[in-house]
């Protein structure tokens, strides 16, 4: 389902401009992907006719995270012995991965004490360059720098403090202390409300759809199999049935009547993770569905925006909320649901705006705005566009970038993504739930394109390190330890029997 509407914003009659915002096809035919042959892979199975194929790894979700994991699993397997499947319910990259703004944060390669975010964003950039140079895949990757701009004295003071901290930690950033200094670098802000900024010259942007399709294409080149139109309805844990090469632990069933058998299953389904895990295993993860506002103008002259622009108000407010709440956190208590996501309204009043923008390769201006927690109505997530909030953010961005002009004929949508309650993604194996071989790569929010390429590689390396062992992988990566999903997984079903006995420990007849 696509969430799109033409926004007239109350400025008068407007004609729609057709924009390739939804599911960009990269001018290539998304062919019907053939099913892999299961010849020779069903030894030891009691009824081979029920088996489509046995895989070493089945990846659920064909967004940027799923395609990244699939690509790295296939490319790191130098002997090409592993069988990798990517299962996508629609077409590759048809939801958040194609709707994202595509902004890329990068504060330099010499950060002394990188956070998990710094590590993943820094290591992801070379992977994108490799897709372009090694496979000849065009990503519209542009390094034009990012500006985080202040409008008030408080925001400017916050940015100055942040700049000093970043500089001391080795970040490649500059502090711009006046409106004129910012306008010299980014003429689009001239005459607006900006009074200072942090400039990161290594930031930039890429086409998120091209990145997702590029990772998918590279995964196929390296030997992975991609299955579109396969909506996964359940994952069942089974007894391990071993043949010469593999041990099968999970059955993945799709709405098309297909069953995919695998040693490992990686869940990368974004906003739909909880429903699948709850119904399949009786567990819940604190991943919250969120809709992020995106709107795009008609084509503007090249150079209308020279950099990627963020406003400081949201970053400053979120940081204060996190610091305030962190004082209350115990080992078993998570941040409140709103702390890292929304908090723009309190008692019905807007607290701050959250906006960012860039110019795309085709000349349109793309802006992002509010992030709003989505109510889950029995599995139905409401991504309807709220025109009043779009207009509010449009009026706000005109204060920062006066040259943005009118928004006649603009298109707006809400990008669906998911975020974890504590603000960190979930990356790793669900060992504490007794689900060895079941992995998560979820909760990356709007940062999938910035973090996903390296996150996929890190997870792939961890999965491959288990080889034919059935015990939990013991990764030495501090990032994997910090993002370990076992920190937050909740068992919501009280079982009198073991998980294996409830879910079925034998291969179905």
ABEGO torsion letter per residue (X at the ends): XBBBBBBAGGAEBBBBBBBBABGBAGGBBBBBBBBBBABGAABGBABAAABABBBABBBBEABAAAAAAAAAAAAABAAGABBBBBBBABBBGABAAAABAGBBBBAEAABABBBAAAAAAAAAAAAAAAAAAAAGBBAGBBBAEBBBBBABAAAAAAAAAAAAAAAAAGBBBBBBABAAAAAAABAAABGBABAEBBBBAABEBBBAAAAAAAAAAAAAAAGBBBBBGBBBABBBBBBBBBBAABBBABBBBBAAGBBBBBABBBBAAEAAAAAAAAAAAGBBBBBBBBBBBBBBBBBBBBGABABBBBBAAAAAAAAAAAAAAAAABBAABBBBAAAAABGABBGGBBABBBBBBBBBAAGBBBBBBBBBBBBBBGGBBBABBBAAAAAAAAAAAAAABAAAEBABGBBBBBBBBBBBAAGBBBBEBBAAAGBBGBBBBBGAEAAAAAAAAAAAAAAAAAAAAAEABABBBBBABAAAAAABAAAABBBABBBABBAAAAAEABBBX
